[in-house]
Amino acid sequence: MKEFNPKDYGAAADGMTLDTKAIQAAIDDAAKEQGRVVLEPGTYLTSSLFLGSNMEFHMEEGAVLMGTTHEEEYPVMDTRVAGIEMKWLVGILNIDGQKHVKVTGKGVIDGQGPFWWKKYWGEDRQGGMRKAYDARNLRWCVDYDCRRPRNLVVMNSEQVELSGFESVRSGFWNVHVCYSREVHVDGLWIHDNDGPSTDGIDIDSCCNVVVERCRIACNDDSICVKSGRDANGLRVNRICENVLIQNCEILTGCGVTIGSETSGGARNITIRDLKYRNTDCGFRLKSAKTRGGFIQDVLVENLEMVNVKYPFNMALNWHPAYSYCAIPEDYEGEIPEHWHVLAAPVPEKQGIPKVQNITIRNVISRNEPDYHGVSRAFEVDAFPEKPMEHVVLEHVSINAKEFGRLQGVKDWICKDVQITVEGPNDKANDQFDVR
């Protein structure tokens, strides 16, 4: 395979010179020749790059692909963001409408996240756009208005391999795989992501995806299965199915999640052989009464959890201030088009998602003696008018400080389930992740 070195095209790799044009030229030539771009050690400052079909993008150990903090350098293009199709910043590294693409090596994609996080919540995490929007009852749209680049985006593509590299300090989500099929994510190390909405890996309305041997520490969902939000997601109506998540290490973050974007539906999801430590949640479901869609045929097995706050967190009426969108009647000023998209009504009969046929087996969750955080075995909050049905828990052992809640459920079956709790529920723990 012919190799192409961006330094031969003028890349400085000094962390100060914008190398976008040089790297893109190497990518374009590699795609024509079905070749391989090789980033040698160095720091390559760049805005958005677009890979082509039938090529490999390889980052050697010591190579850092660093996203610029100059927002105007990033193209604004049609994409999907948090379940909504809209124009937004694309990623630092993009695979859009391509086939047979590999991103490999032991290099790093660095989003320079602190710059973007400060834009969202200020220096002290109490200000920025978030504070201004909260004051005007606009919590539901600030994540969309505060445009922040993702580290890597795969859109409308197939037969893609992502392996071996690190993703750090992403402005928004780290790795977003959307409207794609036959994708293999293997051995990524995702960390140093302490900012808002810094999800690890998001699998969004995709088919036949494998995520394995990854190690993830972030500040939101560690690995997440999604399929669109509310009226827009119901219109698009693209399912996420045949997803396998296995042999991963889940560290800080909100755990392995389905939702909250469930409008297109999720089915045939297998989550197995995971080890958790100091994670907020183990297996998590999120949705809302305007999402619609369904979650069904899910297998969760062989999980080991240590110091996990909520081993099972299933909130189908999750985070109302974010989930339910309404333009204030007294709002003055121009209303962006995506606000209308977000606030479009959903018929009541389509709104509540259907959750059924979930098997959870071979799970151990325990706390170390010096752990003093939240510890609730179950936080299950579903809708009584459409309960969560046919859930089987088998060979499950949980040691926790409190039992928690089970409401809105039907036909749950427990086989060899052992629960040890220390005391009564603390109501303060009824709601999680309403940031």
N, C-alpha and C positions, 0 to 999 in steps of 0.2 A: 504493500500500500504506500503510495507516494505521500510524503510528509511536507507540510507547509508551516513555516516558522514566521509568526507575525513580526519578528525583529527584521526579517528580510524585506518587510514591507514598510519599515520605518517605525515600528513600535519601540518606544523608549524603555518601557517597563521600569520606570523610576518612581512611580506613585504620584507624580506631579503633572506629567504630560498626558493629555487626553489621547489615548491610543485607539479610540473607537474605529476610525477609518482604516487604520493599518490592520487591526484584527479582522474587521469585516472583509477587507480585501483578501486576506488569507483564507477566510471561511468560504468566500465565493469561489475562489479557485479550487479549493479542496472539494467543494460540492460538484464542480464541473468534472473533476478527475476521479470522483468517488474515493477521495483521499482522506488524510488525517491532519488536522491542525494540532500542533504541539506547542503548548506554552511552557517555555523553560522557566526556571526559577526567576522571580522578579515580581514586582507589583504593577499590574496593568490597570491603570485608571480608565474607566470606560463608561459610556452610557449603554443603551440597548444594543444587543447583538442578536442576529438572526441566523440560525443554522439552517443548512439545506439538507435535502434527502441524500441518502447513501454516503454518509460521511461520519467521521468521528472527531470529537473535540476533546483533546486529552490535555489535562493539566498536571504537569509533573509536580512532585513534592517540592514545596518552596515557591510554587507559582500562586499568586493571589490575583484573582479577577475582582477588582474593587470598583463598585458602583460610584459614579460621581454624585455629589450632593447638589449639583446645579440642576434643578427640576426642569428647566427649559430645554435641557439636552435630551430628555426622554420623550419619545413619540407618544402622542395620545391616540389610541386606536380602539376599534371595537374589540371588546373582550367581555369576560364575565367576572364580576367582583362580588364576593359574598352572596352569590345566588342571583344576581341581577345582571342582565346584559346591558352594557352601557359603554361609553367611551371613557377610557381611563389610561393611566400610565401602564405601559407594558413592563415586562421584566428586564432584569439586567441581561440574562441569557434566555433566549426564546427559541422554541421549536414550534412553528405555527404552520399547519397544513403540510407536513412533511412525512416521509416514510424512511424507515431503516436509518435511524440516527442514534449515535452513542455519545454520551458525555461520561468521560472516565478519568481515572488518575487520582492522585492523592493531594491535589491542589485544593484551593479554597475559593469560594465565592463569598465576598464580604460586601454587605449592603451599606456599610457605614450607618447602621441603624440609629445611633443616638441623635443624629441630625434630624431624622424623620420623626422619631419619638418625641423630641422636644416640640416639633410643630404640632403634634397631636395633643400632648398633655403638659407641655411646659417643662421647665427645669426641675420643678418639684413634684411633678405628676399630679398637680392640683390645678393647673392652669391651661394655657394653650387654647386651641380650638375647642377642645372638649368642654372646658369651663364656660366658654362663651355660648356654645350650643345648648348645654344643659340649662343655662339661665333662660333660654327661650323655648324650652320644651322640644328641643330638636335632637335629643340623644339618638333617635332612630336613624338619623341621616349623617351624623358627623363622620362615621367611618368611611362613608362614600365620598363626602366632600373633601376630606383630608387625604388627598391623593398621595400614596406612598408606594414606591416600586417593590415588587416581589423579586426575590433573588433568581428564581428559575421558573419559567412558565412553559408548559407543554399544552398546546391547543390544537384541536382538530388534526391530530397526528396518530400514526400507528407504527408498531414495531420499534419502540423506543427503549433504550437502555440507559439508566442513570446509575453509575456505580462508583464507589470508592471515595468520592470527594467530600469535603466539608462545606457546610453552609452556615455562615455566622452573621450575626448583627443585621438580619434582614429588616428592611423598613416596614414591611407588612408580612404576608405569608412567605415562608421560605421556599417551598416547592409546591407548585400548583399544577396539577394534571387535570385537564378539562376537555370534555368532548373527544376523548381519545380511546384507543383500544390497543391491546397487546403491549402493555407497558411493564417493564421490570425495573424496580427500584431496589438496589442491593448495596448494603454496606455503607450507607451515608452516615456521617457524624454531624448532627445538627445541634449547635450550641451557641452560647453567648447571645441569646435572644431574650432580653429582659424587657422588651418594649411591648406596647399594646398590639394585640392581634398578630403576634409573631408565631402563628401556627407552624408546626413542623412540616408535615406532608398532608396536602389536601387532595383527595381523589373525588372528582366532581363530574357526575354524569358520564362515567367511563364504563368500559366493558373489558374484562379479562386483564386485571391488574394484579401484580404480585409485588408486595413490599416485604423485604426480609433483611435480617441481619443489620438493621439500622439502630443507631444509638441517638436518642433525642432528649434534649433539655431545652425547653422553650417557656413561653409565658402565656400560652393558650393551648388549644387542642394539639396534642402530640401528633396523632395521625387521625384524620377525619374523613369520613365518607359523606358526600353531599350530592344534592340533585336539584337545586333551584329553590327560589324563595317566592312564596305567595303567588299573586296573580301572574307575575312574569314567569316564574318557574312552572306554574300550571300550563301556561301557554306554550312554553318551550317543550315541556313534557318529555324530558330525556332521562331515562332511568340510569342508575348506577348499579351494576350487577357483576357477579362473578369476580369478587375481590378477595384476595388472600393476603392476610397480614400475619407474619410469623417470625419467630426467632429474633425478636427485637428487645432492646433494653430501653425502658421508658423511665426517665428521670423527672426533673421538675417540669411541670406543665399540667394540663387538664386531662391527660389520659387519652385512650383510644375511643373515638366518638363516632356515632352516626347522627347526623344533623348539625345544626338545627335546620339546615336547608334540605327538606324532605319532599318537596313538591313533585318532583319527577319520580319518586319512589326509589327504594333501595332493597335489593334482594340477593340471595345467595352470597352472603358475606361470611367469611371464615376468619376468625381471630384466634390464634393459638400460639402456645409456647412463648409467652412473654414474661419478662421479669421487670417488676416495678420497684422503685425505691424513691421515697419522699415525693410521690406524685399526688396531685390533688384528687384525681379520680382514677379508677381502674377501667371498667367498662361503662360507657356513658351513652345515653340517648338524649337528644334535645329536639324539640319541635315547638309548635305554637298552634293556636286554633285558627290561624289564617294560612298555615303552610300547606295543609292537605298532603296528598301522596300517601305513602305507606312505607313500613319497614317490616320485612318478613323473611323467613328462612335464613336465620342467623345462627351460626355455631360459634360459641366461645368456649375454649378449652385450654387446660394446662397453663394457668396463670399463677405466678408467685408474686405476692404483694407484700412489701415491707413499708410500714409508716405511710400508708395511703389513706387519705382523709375519708373518701367515699368510695369503697370498693365497687359499689353499684349505684350509679346516679342516673336516674331516668326521669327527666323533667320535660314533660310534653307541653307544659305551659311556661316555657323558659323565658326569663328576663323580659317581662312585659314592656318596660321602657324602651328596649331595643326592638322587640319583636313586633309591636303594634304601632303602625305608622299613621300619623294624622297631621296634616299641615294646620298649624294653629289658625283659628279664624281671624285673629287680630294680627297675623303676620303681615308685615309691610316690606316690600322689596320684590325683586325678581325671583321667580320660582323656577329652579332648574327643572329640566325635563325629567331627570331621574327621580326627583321628588314625587312627581305624579305617578311614575312607574311604581315606586315603593308604596305609595298610598292608595293604589288602585284597589277597590273593594274585592273581596273574595266571597262568593255565595256561601252561606252558612253550611249547606249540605256538602260542600267541597272542602271545608276548612280544616276539620279535625283529622289528623292522620290516622291510618289504621296500622296498629302494631300487633304482630302475631307470629307465632311459630319461632320462638327463640329457645335454644338449648344452651345452658351454661353448665359446664362440668369440670371437675378436677381443678378446683380453685382453692388456694390457701392464702389467707390474708392475716397478717399479724403485726403487732407493734413492738418495737424494741423497748426495753425498760426505761430508757431516757427520752422516749418520745412523749411530748406534751401538747401536740396539736389536736385539731379536730379529728374525731374518729367515730364515724357513723356507718354501720353496716349497710343499711339500705336507705336510699332516698328515692322513692318511687312515687311520682305524682302524675297520674294520668287522668283522663277525663271519664267520669262515670257513665256518660251517655255513649261513649265508644271506648270501652275498657281495653287495656292491654291483655291480649288473650294467648293462651296456650304457651306458657313459659315453663320450661322444665329446668330445675336446679338439681344437680346430681353430684355427689361427692364434693361438697363445698364446706370449707371450714373457715370461720371468721371469728377473730378476737377483736372486739371493739369496745369503745367506751359507752356507746349507746346504740340501741337497735335502729332507730329512725322511723320511717313511715313506709307503708304500702297502701296506696289508695288508687282506685280506678283500675283494678285488676280483676281478671276472671280466668278460672281454670289454670291456676298456677299449681304445679306439682313439685313437691320437694322429696328427694330421695337421698338419704344419708347426708343431711345438712346439719351441721353443728355450729351453733352460734353461742358465743360467750360475750356478755355485755356487763359493764361495770355499774351502770346506773341509769337514771331516767334521761329522756331526751332533753336537749337544750334547744328551745325554739329558735335561738339565734342561728342554728345550723339548718333550719328548714329551707333556706334559700342559699344557693351557691352560685358563684360566678355571675353576679349582677353588677358587673363593673361598668 
